[in-house]
């Protein structure tokens, strides 16, 4: 149980890391007006910001899936494996996004989302 909960924590931290990369890898970032500064980003920094936004979007459904799977009595090994895979895929997704590898990014996004869907389906089947 602790590993899957740790994965939820890691997934919560991913957007913060991406935000830091977006903000501090670009010249001219102004913390007194962060949203305006983020709007002006280009290249890798801009893609890191977009990856950050996507990571924030992906987090709630992942966290819910882990919690619901636990509550439904899904085997711990299955939850742990899917949670670890989700975090790995989300890290790879972020790397692909920043690097501009669009096709690979979409494939990895699907793999991460598949982990979440599998957690929900497993919970449904166990309840």
MOPAC internal coordinates of N, CA, C and O (Angstrom, degrees):
PM7 1SCF
backbone

  N    0.0000 0     0.00 0     0.00 0    0    0    0
  C    1.4451 1     0.00 0     0.00 0    1    0    0
  C    1.5213 1   111.21 1     0.00 0    2    1    0
  O    1.2310 1   120.15 1   139.79 1    3    2    1
  N    1.2991 1   117.32 1   -40.21 1    3    2    1
  C    1.4552 1   120.76 1  -176.23 1    5    3    2
  C    1.5306 1   112.07 1   -62.70 1    6    5    3
  O    1.2310 1   119.98 1   144.23 1    7    6    5
  N    1.3262 1   117.65 1   -35.77 1    7    6    5
  C    1.4647 1   119.92 1  -178.43 1    9    7    6
  C    1.5225 1   110.46 1   -67.15 1   10    9    7
  O    1.2310 1   120.03 1   135.70 1   11   10    9
  N    1.3203 1   117.55 1   -44.30 1   11   10    9
  C    1.4666 1   118.74 1  -179.94 1   13   11   10
  C    1.5292 1   111.01 1   -66.47 1   14   13   11
  O    1.2310 1   120.15 1   144.23 1   15   14   13
  N    1.3223 1   117.32 1   -35.77 1   15   14   13
  C    1.4673 1   119.44 1   175.56 1   17   15   14
  C    1.5214 1   111.09 1   -67.63 1   18   17   15
  O    1.2310 1   120.66 1   143.89 1   19   18   17
  N    1.3109 1   116.35 1   -36.11 1   19   18   17
  C    1.4619 1   120.51 1   175.53 1   21   19   18
  C    1.5295 1   110.38 1   -63.92 1   22   21   19
  O    1.2310 1   120.50 1   143.66 1   23   22   21
  N    1.3149 1   116.64 1   -36.34 1   23   22   21
  C    1.4650 1   120.43 1   176.60 1   25   23   22
  C    1.5247 1   110.88 1   -63.74 1   26   25   23
  O    1.2310 1   120.47 1   142.63 1   27   26   25
  N    1.3338 1   116.71 1   -37.37 1   27   26   25
  C    1.4649 1   119.92 1   176.09 1   29   27   26
  C    1.5324 1   109.49 1   -62.21 1   30   29   27
  O    1.2310 1   120.54 1   138.26 1   31   30   29
  N    1.3203 1   116.58 1   -41.74 1   31   30   29
  C    1.4665 1   119.96 1   176.72 1   33   31   30
  C    1.5225 1   111.03 1   -62.25 1   34   33   31
  O    1.2310 1   120.05 1   134.20 1   35   34   33
  N    1.3286 1   117.50 1   -45.80 1   35   34   33
  C    1.4672 1   120.85 1   178.12 1   37   35   34
  C    1.5285 1   110.73 1   -58.71 1   38   37   35
  O    1.2310 1   120.73 1   136.54 1   39   38   37
  N    1.3284 1   116.21 1   -43.46 1   39   38   37
  C    1.4633 1   120.05 1   179.85 1   41   39   38
  C    1.5295 1   111.21 1   -63.30 1   42   41   39
  O    1.2310 1   120.52 1   149.01 1   43   42   41
  N    1.3242 1   116.61 1   -30.99 1   43   42   41
  C    1.4654 1   120.62 1   177.65 1   45   43   42
  C    1.5169 1   112.10 1   -73.12 1   46   45   43
  O    1.2310 1   120.49 1   154.31 1   47   46   45
  N    1.3189 1   116.67 1   -25.69 1   47   46   45
  C    1.4677 1   121.31 1  -177.80 1   49   47   46
  C    1.5334 1   112.06 1   -87.03 1   50   49   47
  O    1.2310 1   120.07 1   154.26 1   51   50   49
  N    1.3124 1   117.47 1   -25.74 1   51   50   49
  C    1.4701 1   120.81 1  -177.93 1   53   51   50
  C    1.5301 1   112.32 1   -52.47 1   54   53   51
  O    1.2310 1   118.94 1   132.99 1   55   54   53
  N    1.3477 1   119.62 1   -47.01 1   55   54   53
  C    1.4631 1   117.64 1   179.66 1   57   55   54
  C    1.5254 1   113.72 1   -62.38 1   58   57   55
  O    1.2310 1   120.41 1   147.80 1   59   58   57
  N    1.3224 1   116.81 1   -32.20 1   59   58   57
  C    1.4644 1   119.43 1   179.73 1   61   59   58
  C    1.5294 1   111.35 1   -68.16 1   62   61   59
  O    1.2310 1   120.83 1   141.77 1   63   62   61
  N    1.3177 1   116.01 1   -38.23 1   63   62   61
  C    1.4616 1   120.75 1   177.34 1   65   63   62
  C    1.5291 1   109.75 1   -64.94 1   66   65   63
  O    1.2310 1   121.00 1   135.81 1   67   66   65
  N    1.3239 1   115.69 1   -44.19 1   67   66   65
  C    1.4635 1   120.06 1   179.04 1   69   67   66
  C    1.5251 1   111.47 1   -64.70 1   70   69   67
  O    1.2310 1   120.30 1   142.22 1   71   70   69
  N    1.3235 1   117.02 1   -37.78 1   71   70   69
  C    1.4634 1   120.39 1   177.57 1   73   71   70
  C    1.5268 1   110.22 1   -62.90 1   74   73   71
  O    1.2310 1   120.77 1   136.24 1   75   74   73
  N    1.3196 1   116.13 1   -43.76 1   75   74   73
  C    1.4633 1   119.98 1   177.94 1   77   75   74
  C    1.5137 1   111.65 1   -61.44 1   78   77   75
  O    1.2310 1   120.71 1   136.44 1   79   78   77
  N    1.3212 1   116.26 1   -43.56 1   79   78   77
  C    1.4725 1   119.95 1   178.30 1   81   79   78
  C    1.5235 1   110.14 1   -61.80 1   82   81   79
  O    1.2310 1   120.27 1   134.08 1   83   82   81
  N    1.3338 1   117.08 1   -45.92 1   83   82   81
  C    1.4622 1   120.62 1  -179.18 1   85   83   82
  C    1.5218 1   111.41 1   -61.04 1   86   85   83
  O    1.2310 1   120.96 1   136.94 1   87   86   85
  N    1.3157 1   115.77 1   -43.06 1   87   86   85
  C    1.4595 1   119.91 1  -175.29 1   89   87   86
  C    1.5252 1   113.06 1   -74.11 1   90   89   87
  O    1.2310 1   120.48 1   139.54 1   91   90   89
  N    1.3209 1   116.69 1   -40.46 1   91   90   89
  C    1.4595 1   118.47 1  -169.66 1   93   91   90
  C    1.5193 1   114.36 1  -103.75 1   94   93   91
  O    1.2310 1   119.97 1   180.00 1   95   94   93
  N    1.3284 1   117.66 1     0.00 1   95   94   93
  C    1.4617 1   119.37 1   175.71 1   97   95   94
  C    1.5251 1   110.37 1   -93.88 1   98   97   95
  O    1.2310 1   120.66 1   179.56 1   99   98   97
  N    1.2944 1   116.35 1    -0.44 1   99   98   97
  C    1.4545 1   121.31 1  -177.30 1  101   99   98
  C    1.5267 1   109.96 1  -120.86 1  102  101   99
  O    1.2310 1   121.10 1   -40.08 1  103  102  101
  N    1.3100 1   115.51 1   139.92 1  103  102  101
  C    1.4720 1   119.51 1   176.50 1  105  103  102
  C    1.5179 1   109.08 1   -75.64 1  106  105  103
  O    1.2310 1   121.05 1   -33.63 1  107  106  105
  N    1.2918 1   115.60 1   146.37 1  107  106  105
  C    1.4529 1   120.66 1   174.59 1  109  107  106
  C    1.5079 1   115.18 1    90.69 1  110  109  107
  O    1.2310 1   119.89 1  -171.58 1  111  110  109
  N    1.3279 1   117.82 1     8.42 1  111  110  109
  C    1.4573 1   118.60 1   177.90 1  113  111  110
  C    1.5209 1   108.86 1   -68.36 1  114  113  111
  O    1.2310 1   120.67 1   -48.00 1  115  114  113
  N    1.3301 1   116.33 1   132.00 1  115  114  113
  C    1.4682 1   122.43 1  -178.39 1  117  115  114
  C    1.5272 1   108.67 1  -118.28 1  118  117  115
  O    1.2310 1   120.45 1   -72.43 1  119  118  117
  N    1.3210 1   116.75 1   107.57 1  119  118  117
  C    1.4564 1   121.26 1  -177.42 1  121  119  118
  C    1.5249 1   112.41 1   -69.34 1  122  121  119
  O    1.2310 1   119.84 1   163.66 1  123  122  121
  N    1.3152 1   117.91 1   -16.34 1  123  122  121
  C    1.4623 1   119.10 1   177.28 1  125  123  122
  C    1.5302 1   110.93 1   -75.81 1  126  125  123
  O    1.2310 1   120.76 1   163.75 1  127  126  125
  N    1.3216 1   116.16 1   -16.25 1  127  126  125
  C    1.4592 1   121.70 1   177.75 1  129  127  126
  C    1.5306 1   108.70 1  -142.05 1  130  129  127
  O    1.2310 1   120.37 1  -113.15 1  131  130  129
  N    1.3459 1   116.91 1    66.85 1  131  130  129
  C    1.4648 1   120.37 1  -170.81 1  133  131  130
  C    1.5266 1   114.39 1   -63.08 1  134  133  131
  O    1.2310 1   119.75 1   139.92 1  135  134  133
  N    1.3018 1   118.09 1   -40.08 1  135  134  133
  C    1.4683 1   119.06 1  -177.67 1  137  135  134
  C    1.5240 1   111.26 1   -67.41 1  138  137  135
  O    1.2310 1   120.58 1   140.45 1  139  138  137
  N    1.3201 1   116.51 1   -39.55 1  139  138  137
  C    1.4641 1   119.20 1   176.45 1  141  139  138
  C    1.5252 1   110.81 1   -64.24 1  142  141  139
  O    1.2310 1   120.69 1   139.24 1  143  142  141
  N    1.3264 1   116.29 1   -40.76 1  143  142  141
  C    1.4700 1   120.55 1   179.38 1  145  143  142
  C    1.5220 1   111.14 1   -64.07 1  146  145  143
  O    1.2310 1   120.36 1   138.28 1  147  146  145
  N    1.3295 1   116.92 1   -41.72 1  147  146  145
  C    1.4582 1   120.13 1  -179.99 1  149  147  146
  C    1.5246 1   111.43 1   -65.69 1  150  149  147
  O    1.2310 1   120.10 1   147.83 1  151  150  149
  N    1.3238 1   117.41 1   -32.17 1  151  150  149
  C    1.4660 1   121.36 1   178.06 1  153  151  150
  C    1.5336 1   111.66 1   -65.11 1  154  153  151
  O    1.2310 1   120.21 1   153.56 1  155  154  153
  N    1.3159 1   117.20 1   -26.44 1  155  154  153
  C    1.4665 1   121.80 1  -175.77 1  157  155  154
  C    1.5209 1   113.77 1   -92.80 1  158  157  155
  O    1.2310 1   120.02 1   177.83 1  159  158  157
  N    1.3202 1   117.57 1    -2.17 1  159  158  157
  C    1.4606 1   120.33 1  -178.06 1  161  159  158
  C    1.5205 1   111.22 1   -64.93 1  162  161  159
  O    1.2310 1   121.51 1   -24.43 1  163  162  161
  N    1.3415 1   114.71 1   155.57 1  163  162  161
  C    1.4654 1   120.97 1   177.71 1  165  163  162
  C    1.5188 1   109.05 1  -136.74 1  166  165  163
  O    1.2310 1   120.74 1   -17.57 1  167  166  165
  N    1.3197 1   116.18 1   162.43 1  167  166  165
  C    1.4553 1   122.23 1   172.85 1  169  167  166
  C    1.5152 1   113.39 1    61.46 1  170  169  167
  O    1.2310 1   121.45 1    42.96 1  171  170  169
  N    1.3345 1   114.83 1  -137.04 1  171  170  169
  C    1.4689 1   121.29 1  -176.66 1  173  171  170
  C    1.5302 1   112.43 1   -58.99 1  174  173  171
  O    1.2310 1   120.63 1   139.83 1  175  174  173
  N    1.3289 1   116.41 1   -40.17 1  175  174  173
  C    1.4657 1   119.95 1  -179.38 1  177  175  174
  C    1.5277 1   110.45 1   -63.27 1  178  177  175
  O    1.2310 1   120.27 1   139.12 1  179  178  177
  N    1.3209 1   117.09 1   -40.88 1  179  178  177
  C    1.4622 1   120.84 1   178.44 1  181  179  178
  C    1.5234 1   110.56 1   -65.53 1  182  181  179
  O    1.2310 1   120.75 1   137.18 1  183  182  181
  N    1.3318 1   116.17 1   -42.82 1  183  182  181
  C    1.4662 1   119.28 1   178.63 1  185  183  182
  C    1.5304 1   111.13 1   -66.41 1  186  185  183
  O    1.2310 1   119.82 1   145.88 1  187  186  185
  N    1.3319 1   117.96 1   -34.12 1  187  186  185
  C    1.4691 1   120.76 1   176.09 1  189  187  186
  C    1.5255 1   110.17 1   -64.19 1  190  189  187
  O    1.2310 1   120.37 1   141.30 1  191  190  189
  N    1.3114 1   116.90 1   -38.70 1  191  190  189
  C    1.4601 1   119.88 1   177.00 1  193  191  190
  C    1.5260 1   110.92 1   -64.69 1  194  193  191
  O    1.2310 1   120.53 1   138.14 1  195  194  193
  N    1.3262 1   116.59 1   -41.86 1  195  194  193
  C    1.4637 1   119.78 1   177.83 1  197  195  194
  C    1.5324 1   110.44 1   -64.56 1  198  197  195
  O    1.2310 1   120.21 1   140.86 1  199  198  197
  N    1.3233 1   117.20 1   -39.14 1  199  198  197
  C    1.4653 1   121.01 1   177.23 1  201  199  198
  C    1.5288 1   110.15 1   -63.98 1  202  201  199
  O    1.2310 1   120.80 1   142.88 1  203  202  201
  N    1.3368 1   116.08 1   -37.12 1  203  202  201
  C    1.4676 1   120.57 1   176.76 1  205  203  202
  C    1.5188 1   110.39 1   -60.55 1  206  205  203
  O    1.2310 1   120.60 1   133.17 1  207  206  205
  N    1.3203 1   116.46 1   -46.83 1  207  206  205
  C    1.4662 1   120.35 1  -179.25 1  209  207  206
  C    1.5236 1   110.79 1   -61.91 1  210  209  207
  O    1.2310 1   120.63 1   138.43 1  211  210  209
  N    1.3249 1   116.41 1   -41.57 1  211  210  209
  C    1.4547 1   119.97 1   178.66 1  213  211  210
  C    1.5188 1   111.20 1   -66.21 1  214  213  211
  O    1.2310 1   119.97 1   142.91 1  215  214  213
  N    1.3229 1   117.66 1   -37.09 1  215  214  213
  C    1.4654 1   121.15 1   178.78 1  217  215  214
  C    1.5270 1   110.80 1   -64.21 1  218  217  215
  O    1.2310 1   120.54 1   140.70 1  219  218  217
  N    1.3293 1   116.57 1   -39.30 1  219  218  217
  C    1.4665 1   119.60 1   175.61 1  221  219  218
  C    1.5265 1   110.93 1   -64.14 1  222  221  219
  O    1.2310 1   120.34 1   143.59 1  223  222  221
  N    1.3363 1   116.96 1   -36.41 1  223  222  221
  C    1.4660 1   120.71 1   179.20 1  225  223  222
  C    1.5277 1   111.36 1   -69.01 1  226  225  223
  O    1.2310 1   120.27 1   142.19 1  227  226  225
  N    1.3244 1   117.10 1   -37.81 1  227  226  225
  C    1.4667 1   121.62 1  -176.08 1  229  227  226
  C    1.5248 1   112.32 1   -76.63 1  230  229  227
  O    1.2310 1   120.00 1   154.43 1  231  230  229
  N    1.3108 1   117.61 1   -25.57 1  231  230  229
  C    1.4573 1   120.87 1  -172.84 1  233  231  230
  C    1.5328 1   114.84 1   -61.15 1  234  233  231
  O    1.2310 1   118.65 1   129.00 1  235  234  233
  N    1.3328 1   120.17 1   -51.00 1  235  234  233
  C    1.4782 1   118.72 1  -174.02 1  237  235  234
  C    1.5213 1   113.63 1   -59.76 1  238  237  235
  O    1.2310 1   120.14 1   138.31 1  239  238  237
  N    1.3164 1   117.33 1   -41.69 1  239  238  237
  C    1.4546 1   119.25 1  -178.46 1  241  239  238
  C    1.5275 1   110.89 1   -68.34 1  242  241  239
  O    1.2310 1   120.21 1   144.84 1  243  242  241
  N    1.3253 1   117.20 1   -35.16 1  243  242  241
  C    1.4627 1   120.34 1   176.76 1  245  243  242
  C    1.5300 1   110.45 1   -65.99 1  246  245  243
  O    1.2310 1   120.51 1   131.35 1  247  246  245
  N    1.3222 1   116.64 1   -48.65 1  247  246  245
  C    1.4662 1   120.13 1  -179.66 1  249  247  246
  C    1.5228 1   110.43 1   -59.75 1  250  249  247
  O    1.2310 1   120.45 1   136.28 1  251  250  249
  N    1.3230 1   116.74 1   -43.72 1  251  250  249
  C    1.4633 1   120.27 1   178.06 1  253  251  250
  C    1.5207 1   110.92 1   -61.57 1  254  253  251
  O    1.2310 1   120.06 1   137.95 1  255  254  253
  N    1.3207 1   117.49 1   -42.05 1  255  254  253
  C    1.4630 1   121.11 1  -178.65 1  257  255  254
  C    1.5275 1   111.26 1   -62.14 1  258  257  255
  O    1.2310 1   120.31 1   137.62 1  259  258  257
  N    1.3259 1   117.00 1   -42.38 1  259  258  257
  C    1.4705 1   120.51 1   179.06 1  261  259  258
  C    1.5233 1   110.28 1   -64.26 1  262  261  259
  O    1.2310 1   120.44 1   133.22 1  263  262  261
  N    1.3068 1   116.76 1   -46.78 1  263  262  261
  C    1.4675 1   120.57 1  -178.46 1  265  263  262
  C    1.5285 1   110.75 1   -64.37 1  266  265  263
  O    1.2310 1   120.46 1   134.35 1  267  266  265
  N    1.3148 1   116.72 1   -45.65 1  267  266  265
  C    1.4677 1   120.48 1  -179.11 1  269  267  266
  C    1.5263 1   110.61 1   -64.24 1  270  269  267
  O    1.2310 1   120.18 1   139.84 1  271  270  269
  N    1.3304 1   117.25 1   -40.16 1  271  270  269
  C    1.4669 1   119.95 1   177.84 1  273  271  270
  C    1.5241 1   110.66 1   -61.49 1  274  273  271
  O    1.2310 1   120.29 1   138.25 1  275  274  273
  N    1.3320 1   117.05 1   -41.75 1  275  274  273
  C    1.4693 1   120.41 1   176.49 1  277  275  274
  C    1.5279 1   111.02 1   -61.40 1  278  277  275
  O    1.2310 1   120.78 1   132.57 1  279  278  277
  N    1.3114 1   116.12 1   -47.43 1  279  278  277
  C    1.4700 1   120.48 1  -178.13 1  281  279  278
  C    1.5282 1   112.45 1   -64.06 1  282  281  279
  O    1.2310 1   120.79 1   148.62 1  283  282  281
  N    1.3345 1   116.10 1   -31.38 1  283  282  281
  C    1.4637 1   120.59 1  -178.66 1  285  283  282
  C    1.5245 1   112.45 1   -81.60 1  286  285  283
  O    1.2310 1   120.43 1   170.29 1  287  286  285
  N    1.3209 1   116.79 1    -9.71 1  287  286  285
  C    1.4582 1   119.80 1   178.01 1  289  287  286
  C    1.5192 1   114.73 1    86.10 1  290  289  287
  O    1.2310 1   120.43 1  -156.38 1  291  290  289
  N    1.3227 1   116.79 1    23.62 1  291  290  289
  C    1.4657 1   120.21 1   175.86 1  293  291  290
  C    1.5272 1   108.09 1   -63.45 1  294  293  291
  O    1.2310 1   120.38 1   -34.82 1  295  294  293
  N    1.3116 1   116.87 1   145.18 1  295  294  293
  C    1.4718 1   121.24 1  -179.17 1  297  295  294
  C    1.5250 1   110.48 1   -55.61 1  298  297  295
  O    1.2310 1   121.44 1   -47.10 1  299  298  297
  N    1.3171 1   114.85 1   132.90 1  299  298  297
  C    1.4636 1   120.73 1  -177.11 1  301  299  298
  C    1.5272 1   112.08 1   -56.34 1  302  301  299
  O    1.2310 1   120.23 1   140.32 1  303  302  301
  N    1.3069 1   117.16 1   -39.68 1  303  302  301
  C    1.4680 1   120.90 1  -178.97 1  305  303  302
  C    1.5246 1   111.02 1   -61.21 1  306  305  303
  O    1.2310 1   120.51 1   140.39 1  307  306  305
  N    1.3206 1   116.63 1   -39.61 1  307  306  305
  C    1.4667 1   120.94 1   178.82 1  309  307  306
  C    1.5260 1   111.07 1   -66.60 1  310  309  307
  O    1.2310 1   120.63 1   134.26 1  311  310  309
  N    1.3223 1   116.41 1   -45.74 1  311  310  309
  C    1.4656 1   120.62 1   179.00 1  313  311  310
  C    1.5224 1   109.95 1   -61.01 1  314  313  311
  O    1.2310 1   120.66 1   133.95 1  315  314  313
  N    1.3253 1   116.34 1   -46.05 1  315  314  313
  C    1.4629 1   120.78 1  -178.52 1  317  315  314
  C    1.5247 1   110.84 1   -61.38 1  318  317  315
  O    1.2310 1   120.47 1   133.12 1  319  318  317
  N    1.3219 1   116.71 1   -46.88 1  319  318  317
  C    1.4678 1   120.29 1  -179.55 1  321  319  318
  C    1.5241 1   111.05 1   -60.28 1  322  321  319
  O    1.2310 1   120.47 1   132.25 1  323  322  321
  N    1.3178 1   116.71 1   -47.75 1  323  322  321
  C    1.4681 1   119.71 1  -178.49 1  325  323  322
  C    1.5223 1   111.84 1   -66.84 1  326  325  323
  O    1.2310 1   119.92 1   143.89 1  327  326  325
  N    1.3195 1   117.75 1   -36.11 1  327  326  325
  C    1.4666 1   121.02 1   178.33 1  329  327  326
  C    1.5237 1   110.91 1   -66.87 1  330  329  327
  O    1.2310 1   120.43 1   136.52 1  331  330  329
  N    1.3203 1   116.78 1   -43.48 1  331  330  329
  C    1.4745 1   120.45 1   178.31 1  333  331  330
  C    1.5297 1   110.08 1   -63.43 1  334  333  331
  O    1.2310 1   121.01 1   134.74 1  335  334  333
  N    1.3337 1   115.66 1   -45.26 1  335  334  333
  C    1.4682 1   119.19 1   179.19 1  337  335  334
  C    1.5245 1   111.31 1   -61.33 1  338  337  335
  O    1.2310 1   120.48 1   139.64 1  339  338  337
  N    1.3316 1   116.68 1   -40.36 1  339  338  337
  C    1.4629 1   119.98 1   178.16 1  341  339  338
  C    1.5238 1   110.57 1   -57.68 1  342  341  339
  O    1.2310 1   120.41 1   131.10 1  343  342  341
  N    1.3155 1   116.83 1   -48.90 1  343  342  341
  C    1.4681 1   120.40 1  -178.13 1  345  343  342
  C    1.5278 1   110.53 1   -63.37 1  346  345  343
  O    1.2310 1   120.16 1   137.29 1  347  346  345
  N    1.3131 1   117.31 1   -42.71 1  347  346  345
  C    1.4639 1   120.56 1   178.33 1  349  347  346
  C    1.5240 1   110.47 1   -61.10 1  350  349  347
  O    1.2310 1   120.81 1   132.83 1  351  350  349
  N    1.3345 1   116.07 1   -47.17 1  351  350  349
  C    1.4678 1   119.73 1   179.43 1  353  351  350
  C    1.5201 1   111.81 1   -63.12 1  354  353  351
  O    1.2310 1   120.04 1   143.02 1  355  354  353
  N    1.3251 1   117.53 1   -36.98 1  355  354  353
  C    1.4731 1   119.45 1   179.47 1  357  355  354
  C    1.5227 1   111.58 1   -69.26 1  358  357  355
  O    1.2310 1   120.30 1   144.62 1  359  358  357
  N    1.3192 1   117.03 1   -35.38 1  359  358  357
  C    1.4663 1   119.57 1   175.52 1  361  359  358
  C    1.5240 1   109.63 1   -66.09 1  362  361  359
  O    1.2310 1   120.64 1   134.51 1  363  362  361
  N    1.3349 1   116.37 1   -45.49 1  363  362  361
  C    1.4679 1   120.25 1   177.78 1  365  363  362
  C    1.5287 1   110.83 1   -62.37 1  366  365  363
  O    1.2310 1   120.48 1   140.69 1  367  366  365
  N    1.3053 1   116.69 1   -39.31 1  367  366  365
  C    1.4609 1   121.55 1   176.97 1  369  367  366
  C    1.5302 1   110.28 1   -57.44 1  370  369  367
  O    1.2310 1   120.85 1   132.91 1  371  370  369
  N    1.3214 1   115.98 1   -47.09 1  371  370  369
  C    1.4667 1   120.20 1  -179.04 1  373  371  370
  C    1.5161 1   111.50 1   -63.08 1  374  373  371
  O    1.2310 1   120.60 1   138.05 1  375  374  373
  N    1.3176 1   116.46 1   -41.95 1  375  374  373
  C    1.4682 1   120.70 1   178.65 1  377  375  374
  C    1.5257 1   110.08 1   -62.76 1  378  377  375
  O    1.2310 1   120.67 1   134.45 1  379  378  377
  N    1.3327 1   116.32 1   -45.55 1  379  378  377
  C    1.4615 1   120.47 1   178.97 1  381  379  378
  C    1.5264 1   111.27 1   -62.63 1  382  381  379
  O    1.2310 1   120.57 1   140.08 1  383  382  381
  N    1.3156 1   116.51 1   -39.92 1  383  382  381
  C    1.4593 1   120.93 1  -179.58 1  385  383  382
  C    1.5260 1   109.89 1   -63.40 1  386  385  383
  O    1.2310 1   120.25 1   129.77 1  387  386  385
  N    1.3026 1   117.12 1   -50.23 1  387  386  385
  C    1.4609 1   120.95 1  -178.91 1  389  387  386
  C    1.5262 1   111.01 1   -62.45 1  390  389  387
  O    1.2310 1   120.47 1   141.46 1  391  390  389
  N    1.3393 1   116.70 1   -38.54 1  391  390  389
  C    1.4706 1   121.47 1  -178.69 1  393  391  390
  C    1.5239 1   112.80 1   -77.12 1  394  393  391
  O    1.2310 1   119.86 1   171.03 1  395  394  393
  N    1.3243 1   117.88 1    -8.97 1  395  394  393
  C    1.4530 1   120.60 1   179.19 1  397  395  394
  C    1.5235 1   113.75 1    77.96 1  398  397  395
  O    1.2310 1   120.32 1  -154.32 1  399  398  397
  N    1.3217 1   116.99 1    25.68 1  399  398  397
  C    1.4703 1   122.57 1   178.57 1  401  399  398
  C    1.5302 1   108.10 1   -92.89 1  402  401  399
  O    1.2310 1   120.77 1  -100.28 1  403  402  401
  N    1.3143 1   116.14 1    79.72 1  403  402  401
  C    1.4570 1   121.21 1  -167.98 1  405  403  402
  C    1.5306 1   114.22 1   -65.91 1  406  405  403
  O    1.2310 1   119.71 1   134.40 1  407  406  405
  N    1.3141 1   118.16 1   -45.60 1  407  406  405
  C    1.4676 1   120.43 1  -178.39 1  409  407  406
  C    1.5329 1   110.57 1   -65.40 1  410  409  407
  O    1.2310 1   120.65 1   135.24 1  411  410  409
  N    1.3236 1   116.36 1   -44.76 1  411  410  409
  C    1.4604 1   120.13 1   178.71 1  413  411  410
  C    1.5263 1   110.55 1   -65.00 1  414  413  411
  O    1.2310 1   120.97 1   141.25 1  415  414  413
  N    1.3174 1   115.75 1   -38.75 1  415  414  413
  C    1.4680 1   120.60 1   178.19 1  417  415  414
  C    1.5220 1   110.28 1   -58.04 1  418  417  415
  O    1.2310 1   119.84 1   134.72 1  419  418  417
  N    1.3084 1   117.91 1   -45.28 1  419  418  417
  C    1.4613 1   121.44 1  -179.44 1  421  419  418
  C    1.5241 1   111.79 1   -64.97 1  422  421  419
  O    1.2310 1   120.69 1   141.26 1  423  422  421
  N    1.3147 1   116.28 1   -38.74 1  423  422  421
  C    1.4616 1   120.55 1   178.03 1  425  423  422
  C    1.5229 1   110.83 1   -63.98 1  426  425  423
  O    1.2310 1   120.56 1   134.79 1  427  426  425
  N    1.3178 1   116.53 1   -45.21 1  427  426  425
  C    1.4655 1   120.97 1  -179.57 1  429  427  426
  C    1.5294 1   110.23 1   -67.76 1  430  429  427
  O    1.2310 1   120.18 1   143.15 1  431  430  429
  N    1.3260 1   117.26 1   -36.85 1  431  430  429
  C    1.4691 1   120.12 1   176.00 1  433  431  430
  C    1.5223 1   109.69 1   -58.25 1  434  433  431
  O    1.2310 1   120.63 1   133.90 1  435  434  433
  N    1.3406 1   116.40 1   -46.10 1  435  434  433
  C    1.4583 1   120.33 1   179.58 1  437  435  434
  C    1.5306 1   110.84 1   -60.11 1  438  437  435
  O    1.2310 1   120.08 1   138.40 1  439  438  437
  N    1.3168 1   117.45 1   -41.60 1  439  438  437
  C    1.4748 1   120.68 1   179.81 1  441  439  438
  C    1.5309 1   110.94 1   -61.32 1  442  441  439
  O    1.2310 1   120.27 1   137.51 1  443  442  441
  N    1.3253 1   117.10 1   -42.49 1  443  442  441
  C    1.4676 1   120.25 1   178.25 1  445  443  442
  C    1.5260 1   110.58 1   -65.00 1  446  445  443
  O    1.2310 1   120.79 1   137.24 1  447  446  445
  N    1.3200 1   116.09 1   -42.76 1  447  446  445
  C    1.4598 1   119.49 1  -179.51 1  449  447  446
  C    1.5232 1   111.17 1   -66.73 1  450  449  447
  O    1.2310 1   120.63 1   145.71 1  451  450  449
  N    1.3271 1   116.41 1   -34.29 1  451  450  449
  C    1.4626 1   121.32 1   176.79 1  453  451  450
  C    1.5293 1   110.22 1   -60.42 1  454  453  451
  O    1.2310 1   120.09 1   141.83 1  455  454  453
  N    1.3317 1   117.44 1   -38.17 1  455  454  453
  C    1.4696 1   121.02 1   177.15 1  457  455  454
  C    1.5198 1   110.64 1   -60.75 1  458  457  455
  O    1.2310 1   120.27 1   137.07 1  459  458  457
  N    1.3173 1   117.10 1   -42.93 1  459  458  457
  C    1.4623 1   121.56 1  -179.94 1  461  459  458
  C    1.5269 1   110.43 1   -65.68 1  462  461  459
  O    1.2310 1   120.60 1   133.14 1  463  462  461
  N    1.3187 1   116.46 1   -46.86 1  463  462  461
  C    1.4619 1   120.51 1   179.70 1  465  463  462
  C    1.5316 1   110.26 1   -60.80 1  466  465  463
  O    1.2310 1   120.64 1   139.25 1  467  466  465
  N    1.3286 1   116.38 1   -40.75 1  467  466  465
  C    1.4699 1   120.90 1   179.15 1  469  467  466
  C    1.5231 1   110.84 1   -63.27 1  470  469  467
  O    1.2310 1   120.03 1   140.52 1  471  470  469
  N    1.3229 1   117.54 1   -39.48 1  471  470  469
  C    1.4697 1   120.40 1   176.48 1  473  471  470
  C    1.5287 1   110.54 1   -60.69 1  474  473  471
  O    1.2310 1   120.34 1   134.77 1  475  474  473
  N    1.3208 1   116.96 1   -45.23 1  475  474  473
  C    1.4613 1   120.04 1   179.28 1  477  475  474
  C    1.5279 1   111.83 1   -64.66 1  478  477  475
  O    1.2310 1   120.46 1   135.24 1  479  478  477
  N    1.3184 1   116.72 1   -44.76 1  479  478  477
  C    1.4688 1   119.82 1   179.94 1  481  479  478
  C    1.5306 1   110.55 1   -62.86 1  482  481  479
  O    1.2310 1   120.47 1   137.82 1  483  482  481
  N    1.3198 1   116.70 1   -42.18 1  483  482  481
  C    1.4578 1   120.04 1   176.96 1  485  483  482
  C    1.5195 1   111.10 1   -60.20 1  486  485  483
  O    1.2310 1   120.23 1   139.44 1  487  486  485
  N    1.3167 1   117.17 1   -40.56 1  487  486  485
  C    1.4671 1   121.20 1   178.11 1  489  487  486
  C    1.5270 1   110.53 1   -63.95 1  490  489  487
  O    1.2310 1   120.46 1   138.31 1  491  490  489
  N    1.2967 1   116.73 1   -41.69 1  491  490  489
  C    1.4683 1   120.63 1   179.10 1  493  491  490
  C    1.5336 1   110.15 1   -63.46 1  494  493  491
  O    1.2310 1   120.75 1   136.56 1  495  494  493
  N    1.3159 1   116.17 1   -43.44 1  495  494  493
  C    1.4643 1   120.28 1  -178.07 1  497  495  494
  C    1.5191 1   112.83 1   -69.47 1  498  497  495
  O    1.2310 1   120.06 1   155.80 1  499  498  497
  N    1.3402 1   117.49 1   -24.20 1  499  498  497
  C    1.4645 1   121.19 1  -178.36 1  501  499  498
  C    1.5334 1   113.02 1   -93.55 1  502  501  499
  O    1.2310 1   120.54 1   171.92 1  503  502  501
  N    1.3137 1   116.56 1    -8.08 1  503  502  501
  C    1.4690 1   117.23 1  -176.75 1  505  503  502
  C    1.5068 1   112.04 1   -99.21 1  506  505  503
  O    1.2310 1   120.10 1   180.00 1  507  506  505

